[in-house]
């Protein structure tokens, strides 16, 4: 009798364990609404580790973001104009620890690990939504999640952020009166590609590579960098400036957006505008630039731009000033505080920027003497040459 009772108890325990295991194996599904509209995805959201897990592509596109798959690097890149969200995508059967999430240059940590479900990368909804400034309401009784976007901020105020303590080699510009005046004949913008590594490439012209190629280049050099590529291509096209090479110039100036010097990430200054090696007083003349887009702050090196878009546009405008004598395109607002310091049209080519945009624009230790710049130029070893040879050339 004792053995029979023991057997019955063991059988009951076994069925209880199996029932519990079956419950865990069947994750509950949840319904997600974004601004009142139900999210449609080929893989349903699930509950795991008490977190709502969603397919990364669906939630990204549902929030109005651009989603790109980089097969070479196994990255899923989700981006906006001002920030980026990136997760190296896993493959079925890969360890969960290989899936990492990055937002705006920093890695996000969660107590619920991303995982692969039906060939989709599943990530914690709340972690992503709240990091992007969304409001998330989880209703446990109905297994529904409501995501709402905050009201749009139509003001254009500069951030009041503290200066950092990093040190960067400053970009120096000669005052306009010290820049040599050279009469260059403006060349028409070619509608045809001029070649991958044309050292005579003009600053004015259309981009020769697309956004996907630039993203692959960016994430090979710094997978945590902000994605500003669409801004460079779109604003460059508006001014007729090579946005692809302007992006490479910014990569050179910022060290692939690592900002290892006196210009800081929060300044949205990607080309060292106003960083002359002397900290600002805060009383600098903006020379007609829109004060809602740019300012100087006491103790900070270089200009401070209100948004990444303003920072990119200021760089494009500065290149425009060097490359052409034409007025700014109709309807544009001046955001470059040093635009009027440039002798207009003095540098139509990228290689002409040495000694002008960046001074002295070459390595004086490597090329000493009064003819040092001429020797560096002959060796294609100046500031402008470097943008093409050491940054742009990586794509080829």
C-alpha positions in Angstrom: 0.0 0.0 0.0 2.8 2.4 0.9 4.5 1.8 -2.5 1.2 2.4 -4.3 0.6 5.7 -2.5 4.2 6.7 -3.3 3.8 5.9 -6.9 0.6 7.9 -7.1 2.3 10.9 -5.5 5.3 10.7 -7.9 2.9 10.5 -10.9 1.0 13.5 -9.6 4.2 15.5 -9.1 5.4 14.5 -12.6 2.2 15.8 -14.2 2.4 19.0 -12.2 6.0 19.6 -13.4 5.0 18.9 -17.0 2.1 21.2 -16.7 4.3 24.0 -15.3 6.9 23.4 -18.0 4.3 23.6 -20.7 3.0 26.9 -19.3 6.5 28.4 -19.4 7.1 27.2 -23.0 4.0 28.9 -24.3 4.7 32.7 -23.9 1.7 35.0 -23.7 1.2 37.3 -26.6 0.5 41.0 -26.3 -1.1 43.6 -28.5 0.8 46.9 -29.1 -0.7 50.2 -30.1 1.4 53.2 -31.3 -0.5 56.5 -31.1 -3.7 54.5 -31.0 -2.9 52.4 -34.1 -2.3 48.7 -33.7 1.2 47.5 -34.6 1.2 44.9 -37.3 4.2 42.5 -37.4 4.9 39.1 -38.9 6.0 37.9 -35.4 3.7 38.7 -32.5 5.1 40.4 -29.4 5.6 37.9 -26.5 6.0 38.0 -22.8 9.4 36.8 -21.5 11.1 37.4 -18.2 8.1 39.6 -17.3 8.9 41.9 -20.3 7.1 42.6 -23.5 9.5 41.5 -26.3 8.9 42.9 -29.8 10.5 42.3 -33.2 13.0 45.1 -33.7 12.2 45.9 -37.3 8.5 46.2 -36.7 8.8 48.4 -33.7 11.4 50.6 -35.4 9.3 51.1 -38.5 6.2 51.5 -36.3 7.9 54.5 -34.6 8.7 56.0 -38.0 12.4 55.1 -38.2 14.5 53.9 -41.0 15.6 50.2 -40.6 18.6 49.0 -42.5 20.2 45.5 -42.6 24.0 45.4 -43.0 24.6 41.8 -44.0 28.4 42.2 -44.0 28.5 43.2 -40.4 25.4 41.5 -39.0 24.0 44.8 -37.8 20.4 46.0 -37.8 20.6 49.8 -37.9 17.5 51.9 -36.9 18.1 55.6 -37.3 16.5 59.0 -37.2 18.1 62.3 -38.3 19.3 63.1 -34.8 20.1 59.8 -33.1 20.4 56.2 -33.9 19.4 52.9 -32.5 21.4 49.8 -33.5 21.4 46.2 -32.6 23.8 43.6 -34.0 21.3 41.1 -35.4 21.6 37.5 -34.3 20.9 34.4 -36.3 18.8 31.4 -35.3 20.8 29.3 -32.8 23.3 31.9 -31.9 23.9 32.6 -28.2 21.8 35.4 -26.8 24.8 37.2 -25.4 25.8 38.2 -29.0 22.8 40.5 -29.4 23.5 44.0 -28.1 21.5 47.2 -28.4 22.9 50.6 -28.9 21.1 54.0 -28.8 22.7 57.3 -29.6 26.2 56.1 -29.0 25.6 54.2 -25.8 24.8 50.5 -25.1 21.5 49.8 -23.4 21.3 47.2 -20.7 18.2 45.3 -19.8 17.3 42.5 -17.4 15.5 40.8 -20.3 18.0 39.5 -22.9 17.2 39.9 -26.7 16.6 36.7 -28.5 15.8 35.2 -31.9 12.2 34.1 -32.7 11.3 33.0 -36.2 14.3 34.8 -37.7 13.4 38.0 -36.0 15.4 39.8 -33.3 13.1 40.3 -30.3 14.0 43.1 -27.9 12.5 44.6 -24.8 9.8 47.1 -25.8 10.0 49.4 -22.7 13.8 49.7 -22.9 13.6 51.0 -26.5 10.5 53.1 -26.3 11.4 55.0 -23.2 15.0 55.6 -24.3 13.5 57.2 -27.4 11.3 59.5 -25.3 8.1 57.5 -25.8 5.5 57.0 -23.1 4.7 53.3 -22.5 1.5 52.1 -20.7 1.3 48.4 -20.0 -2.2 47.1 -19.2 -1.7 43.7 -17.6 -5.4 42.8 -17.5 -5.8 42.9 -21.3 -2.2 42.2 -22.3 -2.1 45.5 -24.2 0.7 48.0 -24.6 0.0 51.6 -25.6 2.9 53.8 -26.8 2.4 57.5 -27.3 4.7 60.1 -28.6 5.3 63.2 -26.5 4.0 66.4 -27.9 6.3 67.9 -30.5 8.6 70.6 -29.2 8.4 73.4 -31.7 10.9 75.7 -29.8 14.5 75.9 -31.0 16.5 76.5 -27.9 20.1 75.7 -27.3 20.9 73.0 -24.8 22.3 74.2 -21.5 24.9 71.5 -21.1 28.1 71.5 -19.2 31.5 71.5 -21.0 33.5 68.2 -20.9 37.2 67.8 -20.1 38.4 66.0 -23.1 41.2 67.4 -25.3 41.1 67.6 -29.1 43.6 69.0 -31.5 41.8 72.2 -32.5 40.9 73.2 -36.0 42.4 76.6 -36.7 41.2 79.0 -39.3 43.1 82.0 -40.5 41.2 85.3 -40.3 39.8 86.4 -43.7 42.3 89.2 -44.0 45.2 86.7 -43.7 44.0 84.3 -46.3 45.6 84.6 -49.7 43.2 85.6 -52.4 43.2 83.5 -55.5 41.0 83.9 -58.5 39.5 80.4 -59.3 37.2 80.0 -62.2 34.1 78.3 -60.8 33.6 74.9 -62.5 30.1 73.6 -63.3 28.8 70.8 -61.2 29.1 67.6 -63.1 26.1 65.3 -63.3 28.3 62.3 -63.8 30.5 60.5 -61.2 34.1 61.8 -61.3 35.7 58.6 -60.0 36.1 56.9 -56.7 39.4 58.5 -55.7 39.7 61.6 -57.7 42.2 63.8 -55.9 41.0 66.8 -57.9 37.4 66.3 -56.7 35.5 69.5 -56.2 33.7 70.4 -53.0 30.7 71.3 -55.1 29.0 68.3 -56.8 26.8 65.3 -56.2 27.6 62.5 -53.8 29.3 59.5 -55.5 28.4 56.9 -52.9 25.0 56.1 -51.2 23.9 56.1 -47.6 24.4 52.3 -47.2 28.0 52.5 -48.3 28.7 55.3 -45.9 27.0 53.4 -43.0 29.1 50.4 -43.6 32.2 52.6 -43.5 31.0 54.3 -40.3 30.2 51.2 -38.4 33.5 49.5 -39.4 35.3 52.4 -37.7 32.9 53.1 -34.8 29.8 51.0 -34.3 28.7 53.3 -31.5 28.8 56.5 -33.6 25.6 58.5 -34.2 24.1 58.1 -37.7 24.1 61.5 -39.3 24.6 60.2 -42.9 21.1 61.1 -44.2 21.7 64.6 -42.9 25.0 65.0 -44.7 23.5 63.7 -48.0 20.3 65.6 -47.9 21.8 69.0 -46.7 24.8 68.5 -49.0 22.4 68.1 -52.0 20.5 71.2 -51.0 23.6 73.3 -51.3 25.2 71.4 -54.1 28.0 70.2 -51.8 29.5 66.7 -51.9 27.7 65.3 -48.8 29.7 62.0 -48.9 33.0 63.8 -48.6 31.7 66.3 -46.0 30.8 63.3 -43.9 34.4 62.0 -44.3 35.7 65.4 -43.3 33.6 65.2 -40.1 34.9 61.6 -39.5 38.4 63.1 -39.7 37.6 66.0 -37.4 35.8 64.0 -34.7 37.9 60.8 -34.9 34.9 58.9 -36.1 32.7 60.6 -33.6 34.8 59.6 -30.6 35.5 63.2 -29.8 38.9 62.7 -28.1 39.6 66.4 -27.7 38.3 69.8 -26.8 35.2 69.7 -29.0 32.5 67.7 -27.2 29.6 65.5 -28.6 26.9 67.7 -27.0 28.1 70.7 -29.0 26.9 69.1 -32.3 30.0 70.6 -33.9 31.4 68.0 -36.2 34.0 70.0 -38.0 35.7 72.1 -35.2 34.0 75.4 -36.2 35.4 78.1 -33.9 37.8 75.7 -32.2 41.0 77.8 -32.5 42.7 76.5 -29.3 41.4 79.3 -27.2 38.2 78.8 -25.1 35.2 81.0 -25.9 34.2 84.0 -23.8 30.5 83.7 -24.6 30.6 87.2 -26.1 31.7 86.2 -29.6 30.0 87.9 -32.6 27.8 85.4 -34.5 28.3 87.6 -37.7 24.7 87.2 -38.8 24.2 83.5 -37.9 20.9 82.6 -36.3 21.3 82.8 -32.5 18.6 80.2 -32.0 20.8 77.7 -33.9 24.3 78.6 -32.6 26.0 80.1 -29.6 29.3 80.3 -27.7 29.6 79.5 -24.1 32.3 80.8 -21.7 35.0 78.2 -21.3 33.9 76.0 -24.1 36.0 75.4 -27.2 34.2 76.0 -30.5 30.7 76.8 -31.5 27.7 75.1 -29.9 24.8 74.1 -32.2 21.2 73.5 -31.1 20.7 70.3 -33.0 22.8 67.8 -35.0 21.0 69.2 -38.1 22.3 72.7 -37.3 25.8 71.4 -36.8 25.8 69.5 -40.2 24.3 72.5 -42.0 26.9 74.9 -40.5 29.7 72.6 -41.8 28.1 72.4 -45.3 27.7 76.2 -45.4 31.3 76.7 -44.4 32.4 74.4 -47.3 30.0 76.3 -49.6 31.8 79.5 -48.6 35.2 78.1 -49.5 34.0 76.5 -52.7 31.9 79.2 -54.4 31.1 82.9 -54.5 27.4 82.4 -55.0 24.9 83.5 -52.3 23.4 80.9 -50.0 20.4 79.1 -51.6 17.2 81.0 -51.4 15.2 80.3 -48.2 18.2 79.1 -46.1 19.1 80.5 -42.7 22.8 81.3 -41.9 23.9 79.0 -39.1 27.7 79.2 -39.7 29.1 81.9 -37.5 32.4 82.0 -39.5 30.8 82.1 -43.0 31.7 85.8 -43.4 35.3 85.2 -42.3 36.0 83.1 -45.4 37.4 84.6 -48.6 34.7 83.3 -50.9 35.6 80.8 -53.6 39.2 80.3 -52.4 39.1 76.5 -52.2 37.0 74.9 -54.9 38.7 71.5 -54.4 38.9 69.4 -51.2 42.7 69.5 -51.5 42.6 73.3 -51.4 41.4 73.3 -47.8 44.9 72.7 -46.3 46.2 75.9 -44.9 42.8 77.5 -45.1 40.1 75.5 -43.3 42.8 73.8 -41.2 46.0 75.7 -40.4 48.8 74.9 -41.1 47.1 71.9 -42.8 50.2 69.6 -42.8 52.7 68.0 -40.5 55.4 70.6 -39.9 57.6 68.1 -38.2 57.5 65.9 -41.3 57.9 68.8 -43.7 60.0 71.5 -42.0 61.2 74.7 -43.6 59.5 77.5 -45.4 58.5 75.3 -48.3 57.0 72.6 -46.0 53.4 73.0 -47.3 54.4 72.9 -50.9 56.4 69.7 -50.2 53.4 68.1 -48.3 51.1 69.1 -51.1 53.3 67.5 -53.7 53.3 64.3 -51.6 49.5 64.5 -51.3 49.9 64.7 -47.6 47.8 67.8 -46.5 44.6 68.2 -44.6 42.5 68.1 -47.8 44.3 65.1 -49.3 43.8 63.2 -46.1 40.0 63.4 -46.3 40.1 61.6 -49.6 43.0 59.2 -49.1 42.5 58.2 -45.5 38.7 58.3 -45.0 36.8 58.3 -48.3 39.2 55.8 -49.8 38.3 53.1 -47.2 35.2 52.4 -49.2 37.2 51.2 -52.2 
